[in-house]
Amino acid sequence: MSEIAIFAGLVAVVVGYLEGGGPPLIVGIVLCALGVIEVTAREHFSGFRSHASLLAAIPTVAVEFVLVQVLPRSWPRVTALVGDAIVFGLLFWPLRRRFARARQTRIARVARPPRG
């Protein structure tokens, strides 16, 4: 299902780009992002492939957007960067540990001889 969302988002991005921006471009980007998030989360939490960096970066980008909008322009932009580093660090390590546990479970299931 997520592959369909990614493809539909790509089509919407192309249409939006050719029309000079606007709603199709935004919808396409959001649809692609949702499809990619779903695939990466599924692979990560099943222990197939680690996507800890990407999964930690997505909320970090949202925090960056909020901080840039909320902080006064007189504040140095490094303030937002520090907030980003904190959010990324707080998310990356637990995600990495969760992947390692899921990977061990996946390997144990594969290595277990069949019953019967």
N, CA, C and O of each residue as an XYZ file, in Angstrom:
464
protein
N       0.815     -1.197      0.000
C       0.000      0.000      0.000
C       0.860      1.263      0.000
O       0.536      2.242     -0.671
N       1.947      1.234      0.749
C       2.794      2.423      0.817
C       3.476      2.701     -0.519
O       3.763      3.852     -0.848
N       3.736      1.636     -1.290
C       4.349      1.854     -2.606
C       3.403      2.631     -3.506
O       3.835      3.461     -4.305
N       2.110      2.359     -3.374
C       1.110      3.095     -4.149
C       1.083      4.556     -3.707
O       0.980      5.457     -4.539
N       1.176      4.788     -2.403
C       1.186      6.161     -1.895
C       2.408      6.919     -2.396
O       2.312      8.087     -2.772
N       3.555      6.248     -2.400
C       4.779      6.897     -2.879
C       4.648      7.223     -4.365
O       5.021      8.315     -4.793
N       4.124      6.289     -5.154
C       3.959      6.527     -6.580
C       2.953      7.656     -6.842
O       3.209      8.538     -7.662
N       1.811      7.626     -6.145
C       0.809      8.684     -6.318
C       1.376     10.038     -5.900
O       1.103     11.057     -6.534
N       2.164     10.037     -4.833
C       2.804     11.278     -4.410
C       3.790     11.790     -5.432
O       3.883     12.994     -5.670
N       4.530     10.874     -6.040
C       5.480     11.272     -7.078
C       4.758     11.880     -8.275
O       5.207     12.881     -8.834
N       3.639     11.273     -8.667
C       2.844     11.822     -9.773
C       2.344     13.220     -9.403
O       2.410     14.139    -10.219
N       1.848     13.380     -8.181
C       1.356     14.692     -7.745
C       2.480     15.718     -7.691
O       2.264     16.884     -8.019
N       3.680     15.302     -7.280
C       4.823     16.221     -7.250
C       5.159     16.685     -8.659
O       5.399     17.872     -8.879
N       5.180     15.767     -9.609
C       5.489     16.137    -11.000
C       4.427     17.085    -11.535
O       4.757     18.099    -12.151
N       3.149     16.765    -11.306
C       2.065     17.643    -11.764
C       2.183     19.014    -11.101
O       2.074     20.042    -11.770
N       2.404     19.026     -9.799
C       2.552     20.293     -9.078
C       3.732     21.097     -9.566
O       3.649     22.320     -9.683
N       4.828     20.428     -9.852
C       6.020     21.121    -10.349
C       5.752     21.722    -11.725
O       6.121     22.866    -11.993
N       5.117     20.955    -12.584
C       4.837     21.444    -13.944
C       3.836     22.598    -13.939
O       3.862     23.450    -14.828
N       2.950     22.624    -12.935
C       1.985     23.712    -12.817
C       2.550     24.915    -12.070
O       1.866     25.927    -11.915
N       3.781     24.812    -11.612
C       4.409     25.939    -10.917
C       4.170     25.963     -9.425
O       4.229     27.030     -8.815
N       3.905     24.837     -8.827
C       3.715     24.759     -7.382
C       2.258     24.617     -7.024
O       1.451     24.188     -7.848
N       1.918     24.968     -5.816
C       0.536     24.917     -5.375
C       0.176     23.628     -4.669
O       1.050     22.840     -4.307
N      -1.125     23.415     -4.473
C      -1.601     22.254     -3.711
C      -1.128     20.895     -4.227
O      -0.779     20.047     -3.406
N      -1.098     20.638     -5.544
C      -0.643     19.305     -5.960
C       0.792     19.008     -5.514
O       1.111     17.875     -5.152
N       1.640     20.011     -5.541
C       3.025     19.815     -5.114
C       3.092     19.493     -3.621
O       3.801     18.575     -3.209
N       2.361     20.244     -2.826
C       2.364     20.029     -1.371
C       1.772     18.666     -1.028
O       2.331     17.926     -0.219
N       0.642     18.338     -1.646
C       0.009     17.039     -1.389
C       0.942     15.904     -1.811
O       1.045     14.895     -1.113
N       1.622     16.064     -2.951
C       2.548     15.039     -3.413
C       3.701     14.821     -2.450
O       4.081     13.684     -2.171
N       4.252     15.908     -1.946
C       5.360     15.792     -0.993
C       4.895     15.097      0.285
O       5.582     14.215      0.801
N       3.738     15.493      0.790
C       3.207     14.883      2.017
C       2.907     13.408      1.797
O       3.217     12.577      2.651
N       2.305     13.078      0.658
C       1.969     11.684      0.365
C       3.231     10.824      0.237
O       3.278      9.713      0.764
N       4.235     11.326     -0.449
C       5.514     10.603     -0.544
C       6.126     10.411      0.836
O       6.598      9.325      1.173
N       6.113     11.475      1.630
C       6.695     11.396      2.971
C       5.981     10.350      3.820
O       6.630      9.567      4.513
N       4.661     10.332      3.773
C       3.916      9.343      4.565
C       4.221      7.917      4.117
O       4.372      7.023      4.949
N       4.312      7.706      2.816
C       4.653      6.380      2.311
C       6.046      5.947      2.740
O       6.252      4.803      3.144
N       6.995      6.858      2.651
C       8.380      6.549      3.044
C       8.462      6.276      4.541
O       9.150      5.348      4.967
N       7.769      7.076      5.337
C       7.769      6.864      6.792
C       7.210      5.483      7.127
O       7.747      4.783      7.985
N       6.127      5.093      6.448
C       5.518      3.792      6.724
C       6.476      2.651      6.387
O       6.624      1.717      7.175
N       7.120      2.718      5.239
C       8.043      1.651      4.831
C       9.237      1.589      5.779
O       9.620      0.510      6.232
N       9.818      2.736      6.074
C      11.004      2.738      6.933
C      10.658      2.276      8.348
O      11.435      1.548      8.965
N       9.513      2.686      8.862
C       9.126      2.245     10.214
C       8.879      0.735     10.236
O       9.292      0.050     11.173
N       8.215      0.225      9.219
C       7.947     -1.217      9.161
C       9.254     -2.009      9.105
O       9.420     -2.986      9.835
N      10.183     -1.590      8.241
C      11.470     -2.290      8.140
C      12.271     -2.163      9.425
O      12.904     -3.123      9.864
N      12.246     -0.994     10.024
C      13.037     -0.747     11.233
C      12.530     -1.589     12.405
O      13.309     -2.284     13.058
N      11.230     -1.524     12.666
C      10.688     -2.194     13.848
C      10.551     -3.698     13.675
O      10.326     -4.413     14.652
N      10.682     -4.189     12.451
C      10.685     -5.636     12.249
C      12.100     -6.201     12.296
O      12.279     -7.418     12.248
N      13.107     -5.335     12.389
C      14.485     -5.796     12.465
C      15.100     -6.105     11.116
O      16.149     -6.746     11.050
N      14.475     -5.669     10.048
C      14.986     -5.957      8.704
C      16.133     -5.025      8.340
O      17.189     -5.486      7.906
N      15.941     -3.729      8.510
C      16.973     -2.750      8.161
C      16.821     -1.553      9.093
O      15.708     -1.091      9.344
N      17.940     -1.055      9.602
C      17.889      0.066     10.525
C      17.660      1.379      9.774
O      18.358      1.697      8.811
N      16.677      2.118     10.238
C      16.403      3.452      9.712
C      16.335      4.437     10.869
O      15.548      5.383     10.838
N      17.158      4.218     11.892
C      17.110      5.053     13.086
C      17.388      6.515     12.761
O      16.732      7.402     13.306
N      18.345      6.776     11.885
C      18.673      8.166     11.549
C      17.501      8.859     10.873
O      17.151      9.983     11.234
N      16.899      8.204      9.905
C      15.773      8.809      9.193
C      14.579      8.992     10.117
O      13.947     10.048     10.106
N      14.262      7.980     10.916
C      13.114      8.078     11.811
C      13.335      9.129     12.898
O      12.370      9.737     13.362
N      14.567      9.353     13.307
C      14.853     10.409     14.279
C      14.874     11.782     13.612
O      14.565     12.788     14.251
N      15.236     11.826     12.336
C      15.333     13.116     11.637
C      13.967     13.706     11.319
O      13.828     14.928     11.261
N      12.971     12.880     11.115
C      11.651     13.401     10.725
C      11.057     14.304     11.816
O      10.668     15.429     11.503
N      10.970     13.868     13.075
C      10.477     14.795     14.104
C      11.432     15.969     14.334
O      11.003     17.056     14.720
N      12.726     15.744     14.095
C      13.695     16.820     14.261
C      13.428     17.948     13.275
O      13.543     19.122     13.627
N      13.076     17.602     12.050
C      12.741     18.630     11.057
C      11.500     19.404     11.506
O      11.438     20.623     11.347
N      10.524     18.708     12.060
C       9.320     19.387     12.558
C       9.674     20.339     13.700
O       9.160     21.456     13.756
N      10.545     19.907     14.605
C      10.972     20.768     15.709
C      11.727     21.984     15.167
O      11.533     23.100     15.648
N      12.584     21.771     14.172
C      13.310     22.881     13.557
C      12.333     23.906     12.984
O      12.503     25.109     13.185
N      11.321     23.435     12.277
C      10.321     24.334     11.701
C       9.641     25.157     12.788
O       9.508     26.375     12.661
N       9.208     24.485     13.865
C       8.527     25.189     14.959
C       9.464     26.188     15.624
O       9.067     27.323     15.888
N      10.695     25.786     15.897
C      11.635     26.691     16.555
C      11.924     27.929     15.709
O      11.985     29.039     16.236
N      12.098     27.747     14.420
C      12.372     28.888     13.549
C      11.171     29.828     13.512
O      11.340     31.043     13.415
N       9.960     29.278     13.588
C       8.760     30.117     13.573
C       8.545     30.829     14.915
O       8.057     31.958     14.948
N       8.910     30.170     16.018
C       8.609     30.696     17.344
C       9.704     31.625     17.859
O       9.404     32.661     18.453
N      10.960     31.273     17.642
C      12.053     32.087     18.186
C      12.095     33.457     17.511
O      11.862     33.568     16.307
N      12.390     34.490     18.284
C      12.517     35.815     17.673
C      13.695     35.841     16.686
O      14.679     35.121     16.858
N      13.577     36.662     15.675
C      14.634     36.750     14.657
C      15.957     37.234     15.233
O      17.013     36.995     14.648
N      15.909     37.913     16.376
C      17.135     38.422     16.981
C      17.974     37.310     17.616
O      19.171     37.490     17.843
N      17.348     36.155     17.906
C      18.086     35.043     18.500
C      18.993     34.415     17.458
O      18.645     34.350     16.279
N      20.153     33.954     17.891
C      21.030     33.267     16.927
C      20.399     31.945     16.473
O      19.774     31.240     17.265
N      20.569     31.627     15.214
C      19.975     30.398     14.659
C      20.593     29.136     15.253
O      20.017     28.054     15.146
N      21.748     29.266     15.871
C      22.370     28.105     16.502
C      21.488     27.583     17.640
O      21.596     26.418     18.022
N      20.621     28.435     18.179
C      19.701     28.011     19.233
C      18.783     26.905     18.711
O      18.549     25.910     19.396
N      18.267     27.086     17.500
C      17.412     26.050     16.904
C      18.224     24.795     16.626
O      17.718     23.683     16.777
N      19.469     24.962     16.225
C      20.328     23.808     15.946
C      20.577     22.994     17.215
O      20.624     21.765     17.164
N      20.733     23.662     18.333
C      20.920     22.954     19.604
C      19.653     22.163     19.944
O      19.725     21.013     20.379
N      18.501     22.790     19.741
C      17.244     22.077     19.974
C      17.117     20.858     19.071
O      16.645     19.804     19.498
N      17.541     21.008     17.819
C      17.507     19.879     16.884
C      18.406     18.750     17.348
O      18.018     17.583     17.306
N      19.594     19.089     17.784
C      20.546     18.066     18.228
C      19.996     17.301     19.430
O      20.165     16.086     19.534
N      19.341     18.017     20.327
C      18.763     17.365     21.504
C      17.658     16.401     21.091
O      17.632     15.254     21.536
N      16.748     16.864     20.242
C      15.640     16.009     19.798
C      16.173     14.792     19.044
O      15.740     13.667     19.293
N      17.108     15.016     18.126
C      17.662     13.913     17.352
C      18.335     12.893     18.265
O      18.128     11.689     18.114
N      19.133     13.367     19.204
C      19.819     12.460     20.124
C      18.863     11.679     21.003
O      19.058     10.485     21.231
N      17.827     12.349     21.500
C      16.858     11.665     22.356
C      16.058     10.608     21.595
O      15.573      9.649     22.194
N      15.921     10.778     20.293
C      15.181      9.798     19.498
C      16.076      8.713     18.897
O      15.669      7.554     18.814
N      17.279      9.076     18.480
C      18.139      8.134     17.773
C      18.519      6.932     18.623
O      18.393      5.795     18.169
N      18.980      7.162     19.845
C      19.482      6.053     20.658
C      18.394      5.045     21.011
O      18.641      3.845     20.892
N      17.203      5.466     21.440
C      16.155      4.449     21.683
C      15.731      3.718     20.405
O      15.457      2.518     20.431
N      15.681      4.447     19.292
C      15.338      3.786     18.029
C      16.396      2.756     17.658
O      16.063      1.670     17.183
N      17.644      3.080     17.864
C      18.729      2.144     17.546
C      18.662      0.902     18.430
O      18.841     -0.218     17.950
N      18.403      1.104     19.730
C      18.272     -0.035     20.642
C      17.073     -0.902     20.261
O      17.149     -2.130     20.308
N      15.968     -0.262     19.885
C      14.775     -1.018     19.484
C      15.062     -1.854     18.247
O      14.613     -2.996     18.153
N      15.805     -1.298     17.298
C      16.168     -2.065     16.112
C      17.044     -3.255     16.486
O      16.847     -4.356     15.971
N      18.005     -3.042     17.376
C      18.903     -4.133     17.764
C      18.110     -5.286     18.398
O      18.389     -6.451     18.117
N      17.128     -4.970     19.248
C      16.293     -6.022     19.843
C      15.465     -6.733     18.784
O      15.357     -7.960     18.791
N      14.877     -5.959     17.870
C      14.066     -6.565     16.804
C      14.941     -7.421     15.896
O      14.500     -8.469     15.424
N      16.163     -6.992     15.650
C      17.078     -7.747     14.796
C      17.441     -9.075     15.449
O      17.470    -10.110     14.784
N      17.720     -9.045     16.759
C      18.043    -10.279     17.471
C      16.868    -11.249     17.435
O      17.057    -12.452     17.256
N      15.662    -10.730     17.605
C      14.465    -11.571     17.534
C      14.304    -12.165     16.147
O      13.967    -13.339     16.001
N      14.545    -11.353     15.131
C      14.425    -11.818     13.742
C      15.448    -12.912     13.448
O      15.122    -13.917     12.817
N      16.676    -12.718     13.902
C      17.736    -13.707     13.685
C      17.421    -14.990     14.440
O      17.637    -16.084     13.919
N      16.910    -14.868     15.669
C      16.572    -16.054     16.466
C      15.455    -16.854     15.801
O      15.469    -18.084     15.838
N      14.483    -16.161     15.188
C      13.399    -16.861     14.495
C      13.914    -17.611     13.281
O      13.455    -18.716     12.993
N      14.862    -17.019     12.568
C      15.409    -17.652     11.365
C      16.272    -18.839     11.742
O      16.251    -19.863     11.059
N      17.043    -18.712     12.836
C      17.982    -19.757     13.241
C      17.282    -20.937     13.922
O      17.859    -22.020     14.016
N      16.064    -20.743     14.392
C      15.348    -21.793     15.105
C      14.938    -22.905     14.110
O      14.367    -22.618     13.058
N      15.231    -24.152     14.449
C      14.821    -25.245     13.539
C      13.300    -25.399     13.540
O      12.649    -25.125     14.548
N      12.744    -25.827     12.433
C      11.283    -26.004     12.353
C      10.823    -27.142     13.258
O      11.536    -28.123     13.468
N       9.618    -26.983     13.787
C       9.037    -28.007     14.670
C       8.410    -29.113     13.812
O       7.937    -28.883     12.699
N       8.430    -30.283     14.366
C       7.686    -31.339     13.709
C       8.511    -32.448     13.320
O       8.012    -33.419     12.750
